[in-house]
Amino acid sequence: MCLAVPVRVERLLDNEMAVVGIGGLRKEISLALVDGVREGDYVILHVGYALTRLDPEEAERTLALFAELAARLDGREGTER
């Protein structure tokens, strides 16, 4: 199974690289597959590569759904899944 997630570009680096943030973590990723990315943009991240830019509202909606899912799963701690 593959998972691609929205992340926010926090800092552009040399050589088509950037630092992105997700869930309080920072990760260095490649922007080689996407043109015109700027700081503050959201991109879809998959295995270290940005695949496309994403509308900020759509990114926020998706991240909110992930947070809701995580909260629900955390509430099920100690129960059989």
C-alpha positions as CSV (number, residue, x, y, z in Angstrom):
1,M,0.0,0.0,0.0
2,C,1.3,3.5,-0.8
3,L,0.4,6.7,1.0
4,A,0.9,10.2,-0.2
5,V,0.2,13.1,2.2
6,P,-0.1,16.8,2.0
7,V,2.8,18.8,3.5
8,R,3.6,22.5,3.8
9,V,6.9,23.8,2.3
10,E,8.7,25.7,5.0
11,R,12.0,26.4,3.3
12,L,13.4,26.1,-0.1
13,L,17.0,24.6,-0.4
14,D,19.5,24.3,-3.2
15,N,19.3,21.5,-5.8
16,E,15.5,21.3,-6.0
17,M,15.2,20.4,-2.3
18,A,13.0,21.8,0.4
19,V,12.2,21.4,4.1
20,V,8.5,20.5,4.8
21,G,6.6,20.2,8.0
22,I,4.0,17.6,8.9
23,G,2.7,16.9,12.4
24,G,5.4,18.9,14.1
25,L,8.2,17.0,12.2
26,R,10.5,18.5,9.6
27,K,11.7,16.5,6.6
28,E,13.9,17.3,3.6
29,I,12.3,16.3,0.3
30,S,12.9,16.6,-3.4
31,L,11.0,19.1,-5.6
32,A,12.5,17.7,-8.8
33,L,9.2,16.5,-10.1
34,V,7.2,19.8,-9.5
35,D,7.9,23.2,-11.0
36,G,7.2,26.6,-9.4
37,V,7.0,25.5,-5.7
38,R,7.3,28.4,-3.3
39,E,7.6,28.6,0.5
40,G,4.1,28.2,2.0
41,D,2.8,26.0,-0.8
42,Y,1.4,22.6,0.0
43,V,2.6,19.6,-2.0
44,I,1.6,16.0,-2.0
45,L,4.6,14.0,-0.6
46,H,5.3,10.4,-1.5
47,V,8.5,8.6,-0.5
48,G,10.6,11.8,-0.3
49,Y,9.3,13.4,-3.5
50,A,6.8,16.2,-4.0
51,L,4.4,14.9,-6.7
52,T,2.2,18.0,-7.2
53,R,1.2,21.3,-5.7
54,L,-2.1,21.2,-3.8
55,D,-4.8,23.8,-3.1
56,P,-4.3,25.1,0.5
57,E,-7.9,24.6,1.4
58,E,-7.9,21.0,0.1
59,A,-4.6,20.4,2.0
60,E,-6.1,21.7,5.3
61,R,-9.2,19.6,4.8
62,T,-7.2,16.5,4.3
63,L,-4.9,17.1,7.2
64,A,-7.9,17.8,9.4
65,L,-9.4,14.4,8.4
66,F,-6.1,12.7,9.2
67,A,-6.0,14.4,12.6
68,E,-9.6,13.3,13.3
69,L,-8.8,9.7,12.3
70,A,-5.8,9.7,14.6
71,A,-7.8,11.1,17.5
72,R,-10.5,8.4,17.0
73,L,-7.8,5.6,16.9
74,D,-6.1,7.0,20.0
75,G,-9.5,6.8,21.8
76,R,-9.6,3.1,21.0
77,E,-6.2,2.4,22.7
78,G,-6.4,-0.9,24.6
79,T,-9.3,-2.2,22.7
80,E,-9.1,-4.9,20.0
81,R,-8.9,-3.6,16.5
